[in-house]
């Protein structure tokens, strides 16, 4: 019997997560990132099976919004200061987003190929 990876918990010390590290990991449902991560963008999780948004350990950066999430309207939580690059890549079902007052930065290609009208 083959084990399937459904959850990933990365240890402190990892600083960079390259593009496509978890691309296509359809069985992956949750991931926890350590505070030591300094470089990462949504492309790392493209076409994965994540079932909820991924935030930095301190909750100040939204890193990835699941492209297959069945929600059409989303409110980025208060306290988020940055929406990372490619965070909402191909979130085609998403038609409306509310941004918090705490938001300071929206990185390049954050909303590339979204469902906004």
Buried (B, 14 or more C-beta within 10 A) or exposed (E): EEEEEEEBEBEEEEEEBEEEBBEEBEEBBEBEBBEEBEEBBBBBBBBBBBEEBBBBBEEEBBBBBBBBBEEEEBEBEEEBBBBBBBBBBBBEBBBEBEEEEEBEEBBEBBBBEBBEE
